[in-house]
Amino acid sequence: MAGRSRETPLVGGWLGMCALLACNVASLAYFIRSFLDDRRRRRTATRPVANAAGVHPPPADDDDDVAIQPPSSEQHYIAAVAPGAVLNLELGDPTMYEPFWRGVGPRATTVIPGSDTMSYFSDAGELCWFLEPEFERAVRRLHRVVGNAAVDDDGDGGGAYHFVVGNGATQLFQAAVYALSCDADEESKPVPVVSAAPYYSTNLQLSGHFRWAGDANAFTGDREYIELVCSPNNPDGAVREAALSSSSGTGKPIHDLVYYWPQYTAITVRAAHDIMLFTLSKITGHAGTRIGYATSIAWLWLHCFIALSDNQWLRLSDCRWALVRDRDVARKMVYFVDRSTIGVSKDSQLRATKILGVVSDAYELPRAAAAPPPPRLFDFARRCLAERWRALRAAVAASSGAFSLQEETSGYCNFAKQTVAACPAFAWLRCDKDGIEDCAAFLAGLNIVARGGEQFGGDARCVRVNMMDRDQVFDLLVRRIASLKIEQPDYLDAF
């Protein structure tokens, strides 16, 4: 008996170690599969289709996909898109902004000496100790210029907003959900997280504190819940309020205002919600201002009680920030970012500071009489998107009922001082062709990759299409949509 009692802890220890090892092996296999799938999808986006004889060109080596050239102010290297190429419009890659920043030139250049940004800390005495003060000032300034968020004391007694910076959209959303759920009553855990369909696919995964509960319009119950309110909404661009009433005090909203900027929608009010999320990439197009990090799934299970989504095992993220009214909620969000990534890259924050400064300067600083007007980001992006929406609506009309789009809306914009039409970052395209139940699969026949509506809790006959890709990609999209008519079955012959 004595010998058996000494062996019991040893057996338990071995079982624990085996379980931990199995978790790490499973997470490694999952990461490798996701990495390969992502790599295959990106290669497919630039691979030409078969020629008329049905022969595919030989695949290029990994290093030959796009020639890597040193940066140059004289020449810019953009891979040409073949007429029959696969158009990958599934992701929200904002490469539409490249011509604008080429026009800005060296004014947006950031130089960081090798001796700078060496410490973990930006200011150890601040709530968000990894936040660069210059970045916070640049963000608050831009919000004041545009008037889309109350970054200061709004006069209702709530005080000024606390500023939290994070690595990309998903991390700060996860941080906010963690902050709102970690101290909930045990009988309320895991706290349901909901959003009105069609909702942005946030990839909310395993947690001991919260769980994904789907469409807010289908949610019932009197327990605590968290509602994600995305406005303008991703994927359909609709302006939204919370779908559920929080008058009982059980509901806690998180407002994702990534697209609440004047190139996408009318700025009608200075938003003053308890938690507001924003990101650099959808303002200026700098989705590549990022830093990489790797996270162990086992560490997260044991310490954060959360397993992040497949694109976060090795994630590259753009600068994102939150304006948070409650200091304790902000403190918990900072803790989450600290535990998961030990802060946010200072280099990314400094580059974002310079970029946002260029945007604000163009609207705030007086212009010399003889000097040419400085490039204005929001004016450029609105013109580009307005032209694209006109072209896409004309193409959909030319398809003779094969497709339809979300309705066009407009409103008075306090920033532009005029009534403007909404120009969402994504088209919510519906396939109305008889017999087609899966629009994403149907568009694949046109060599167009789009994200299916079922991934947003919506109809599979709808897809989300990125409106922010390069001009040549968008032009091909318009031509292919216009070429398809209900009475024309051989639509691929058109290109």
N, C-alpha and C positions, 0 to 999 in steps of 0.2 A: 504493500500500500504506500509506504514511504517513497519507494522508487517511482511509483506511478504518479504521485503528487508532484515529484520534482520534474517529471517529464511533461506534465500538462502545460505549464507556462511555456516550455520550449516549443511544444507543438503549436500552441496558440501564436507564438511569435513567428514561427515559420509560416503559418497560414496567413498572418498579417503581411509578412514580407512578400509572399507569393501573390496575394491580392493586389498589393501596391505595384509589384512588377507587372502584373497582368494589366492594370490600369494604364501604366506608362506605355506598355507595348501597344495596347489598343489605341491610345491617343497618338502614338507615333505613326501607326498604320493609317489612321484617319487623316492625319496631317499630310502624309505622303500622297494618299489618294486625292485629297483636295487640291494639293499643289499641282499634281499631274493633270487633273481635270481642268484647272484654271489655265495651265500652260497650253493644253490642247485647244481650249476654247480661244485663247488669244492668237495661236498660230492659225486656227481656222479662219479667224476674222480677216487675215491678210492673204489667204491662199486662193489663187485663181481657180475658177471652176474648169471643167473639162472643155476642150475645144469642140469644134463641129464634128470632128471625127471620133469624139468620145474619149480622147486621150488626155490624161492629166499630165501637166509638166512635172518633172522630177522634183521631189521635195528639197528645199534648201537646207543646208546645215544650220544648226542653231545660231551660229555666229554670222550667218549670211542673210538672216531675215531682213534686217535693215542695216545699212552701212553706218557704223559709228564714226562720226566726224567730230573734230574739235569745234567748240563754239566759234562763231564768226559773225561780225556785224555786216559782212559783205554778202554772205550766202547762207541760206537756211535749207536744211535737208529734211524734206517731208516725203515719205514714201508715196509714190503714185498709186492710185487705186484703179485697178483694171475694170473695164466696163462690166464684166461678169463676176466681179469679186464678191465674196461674202461680206455683207455689211453688218458688223457687230454693233447693234444699238441697244443692247441689253443693259449696259452699265451707264451711269451718268457721267461719262468722261467729258469734262468741259473744255475741250480743245478749241472750241469756237473763239476763245479769248486770245489765242496766240497772236493774230495780226495786231490786236490792240497793243500788246506788250512789246512787240517788235517796234511799233511806232513810238512807244515811250522811250525805248533805248536805255542808255546808261543811268537815267534818273532813278530807275528802280533797282539798280545794282547794289548789292550788299557786300561789304568787305569786312571780314571778321579776323582780326589778328590772332595768331596762334596762341597768344597768352590769355585770350579772353575766354569767358564761359567755361572755366575749368572746374569750378566748384559744383557740387550737387545743388547748392542753395542759391536762389536769387535773393531772398531776404528771409532769413531764418525766423525773424520775429513776426512775419505776416501769416495770416490764416492759410493762404495758398503760397507756401514757401518756395515753390518752383516757378512761380509766375514772374516773368520779367516786367518790371514797372513800366518800361517804355511801351511794351505791347499792350498792357492794360490801358494806358493813356491813349494810344492810337485807336483802339477799339471803341472806347467811350467817346472819343472825338467823332469818329465816323457815325456812330449812332445819333449823336447830336446833330450832325450835318444832315442826315437823312430823315431823322425824326421818326424812326420806326420802333424805338424802344426807350423806355424811361430808365436811363442809367443812373440818374440822380434821385434825390428825394422828390417824390411826385406830389408831396403835400398832403397825403392821406394819413400821415403818421407812421407809415411803414418804414421810413428811412431809406437811405441809399442802398443800392443793390451790391451784394458781394459778388466777386468775380472769381470764377473757377475755370482754369484752362485744362484741356484734356487732349488725348491722342485720338482724334477722329470721332465720328458720329456715335458709333456703337458704344465706345467706352464711357462717354459722358452720359448717355442714356442709361447704361447699366449702373453708373455711379448714382444717378438720380433715383432710379428705382430702388437700389440698395439703401440709400439714405432715407427714403420714405417708408421702407418696409422692415428695416432691421430691428426697430424697437416696437413693432406691432405686438399685440397680444398673441400668445401662443395658439389660442384657439382660432385666430384669424390667419395664421400662417399655413401654407404659403399664400401671400396676398395676391388676389387676381389682378392681372394687368390686361387692360382692354384698349381697343381703338376701333373707331367706326370704320367699317369696310366701305370702299377699298382702302386698306391701310398699308403703310410702308412696311415691308417685310423686315422687321428689326432683328430676326434670328434670336429671340429671347430663348435661352436654353435652361438647363437644370439649375435649381436653386432651392435652398432650404427656407429662404425668406419670401420668394415670390414665384409666380407661375403665369404663363401665358394663358389667357382665358378667351381670346378671340374677339369677335365683333362686339363692340360696345352696345350696339342696338339690340343684340340678343342677350345681353347680360341681365340676370335677375339675382336678387338677394339683397340683404340688408347689412352684410358684413363690409369690412374695409375693402377698398379697391383703389387701383391707380389707373388713370386714363391718359393715354398719350394722344395729344391733340396736335396734329400736323397741319399748319396753315401758312401759306397755301399748301394744299394737300399733295403729297406724293403717293399715288401716281397721277391723279386727275386734275390737279391744280385748283380744286375748289377751296374757297375761303370758309373756314370752319370755326365753330365754337365747340365747347364740350358737349358731347351727345347726352351725357348723364348729368342729372342735377346733383350737386354736391351740398345742397342746403342742409342735409342731415349731418354733415361733418364727416361722413365715412369715405367720401371720395377725395382723392388727391390728384389733381391734374398736372401733367408735364407738357409744356407748350414747345413744340418743335417749330421754330420760325426760320429755318434754314433758307426758305425761298421768299421770305418777307422783305424783299428788296425791290427798288423801283424798276429794274429791268424786267421783273416777272409779274408784278401786280401793282395796283394802286396802293400807295401808303395813305391809309384813311385815318389811322389813329396811332398814337404813341403807345405801344403795347406795354402793359404793366402787370404781367402775371407773376405768380410766385416763383416759378422756375421757367426760364426761357433759354432755349438752346440755339446756337448759331455756329456757322462753320465758314472758314476762309474760302474753301474750294468753290462754293456756289456763289460767292460774291465776286471774286476776281478771277476764278478759273484755275487757281494754283493748287490743284489736287496733289501735285507732286512735291509740295513743300512739306516734307515728311521725314520721319525717322523710323527705323525698323526695330522691333523687339520681339522676343520669343517668350512664351509663357508655358510652364509645365501644367498640364491638366491635373496631375495629382496634387501639386501645390495649391491649385485653386480649390479643388474639392476639400482639402483639409483646412485651409485658412480662410477662404472667402465664401465657401459653400455655393460656388457657382461654376458651371462649365460653359465657357464662351463658345461662340459659333465658329464654324469651320474656317472662316477667313480671319480668325483672330489667333490661331496657333502661331502664326508668323505673320504679323499684320504690319502694313505700312500705312500710316495715318496722317491726314492733314490736320493743321491746327484747328481746334474747335473750342468754343467757350460757352459758359453758362452764366447767366445773370440770375442770382438767387437772392430772394428777399430775406429768408430766415438764416441767421448765422449758424445755427446748429445743423441745419440741413446742408449748408455749404461746407461745414467742417467734416461731415460724414462723406460728402462727395470727394473732398480732398483726400481723405483717408483711403477711399477706394482706389483713386488714381495712384496714390503713393504705394499702396500694397501691390497693385497689379503691374505698374511700370516704373516705379520710383520716379515719378514726375513726368515732365514733358521736355523735349529737346529745347534748349535755349537757342541754338542756332536757328531752328525753325521759327521760333518766336521773333527773333531779331529780323529775319528775312520778312516775315509777315508784317512786322512793324514798319519797315521801309515801304512795302507794297501798299499798305493801307494809308500811309502818309501821302503817297503820290495820289491816291484816289481822293482824299480829303482836300489836298492842296488845290486840285483842279477846280473845286467848287467854292473854296473859302478864300484863297489868296487873291488879291487884286491883280489884274493883268495890265502890264505896261501897254501904252497906246500903240507902239510900233511892233510889239511882239505878237507872234501868231498865237492863237488860242491853244491852251494846253489840251491834250487828249482827255476827254471826260469818259470815264468807264461806263457809267450808267447810261449815258446817251448812246454810246457805241453799241452796248449789249442790247438795249431796247430796239434800236434800228434793225440790228441783225435779226433778233428774234421776231420782230413784227414782219419783216420781209419773209422769213421762213414760214411763219404761220399763214400768211397770205398764199404762199406757194403751195403749202401742204393742203390747205382747204380747197384750193383750185384743183389740185391733183385728185383729192377725194371726190370732188364733184365730177371730175372727168371719168372716174371709175364707174359711173352709171349705177350707183347704188351698191357696189361691192363692199364699200367701207363707209363708216361714219365716224365723227369725232365728237368730243365734248363740246357743249355749247359755248359760244364766245360771250364773255362778260366784260363789263367795263365799270369804271368808277372814278370819282374825282380824287386825284393824287395830290396830297399836300406838299409833296416834294417837287413834282413837276409843275404844280400850279395850273393844272388842266385836267380834263377828263381823258383817261387813257384806257385802252383795251388791255385785258390780261394777256400775257404772253408766257404761259407756263413753260417750265424747263423740260417737261415731258408731254408727249401726245398720248392720250388715252384712246387708242384706235380700236374700233369695233369692226369685226368682220360680219357683214350682213349677207354674205353669199349663201344661198340655200345649200344645205347639206354639210356646211363647215361648222363643226362644234369646237375645234381647237384652233384658234387663230394663230398662235405661235407656231404650230406645226405647219399650218397652211403657208405662213410667210416664209418658213424655211424653204419652201419650194421656189420662192422668189429670191433665195439667197439673202434673206433678211433675218437677222437674229434679234428677237425682242423677248422681253420677259412676260410670260403668260399671266393673265388676270387672276388665275387661281392662286398664284403666289402672293397676291394681295388680298386674299379673302373674297375675291370677286368672281366674275364670269369668265370662263375659259375662252369665250368668244371675243374677249378684249385682250389687248396687249399694251404694255408701256413701251414707248419709243423715245429714245434720247433725242432731244432737239438741239443739243449743244455740241455735236461733233463737228469736224472740219467741213468746210464748204463743199469739197468734192464728194464727200460721203453723203452729205445731205442732198446734194443735187441728184445723185444716183437714186437715192430713196424716192424722191419726188417723181422721177421718171418711171420707176418701176410701179409705183402706186397708180400713176395715171395710165400706165399701159394696160392695166388689168380691167377688163369690162366683164360684166356677167355673161354676156353672150360670146365671149372670146375664151375658149378653153385652152388654146395653145398660147398662153400668155408668155411663156418663156421665150418664144420665138421673137418677141419684141426686142429682146436684148441678147 
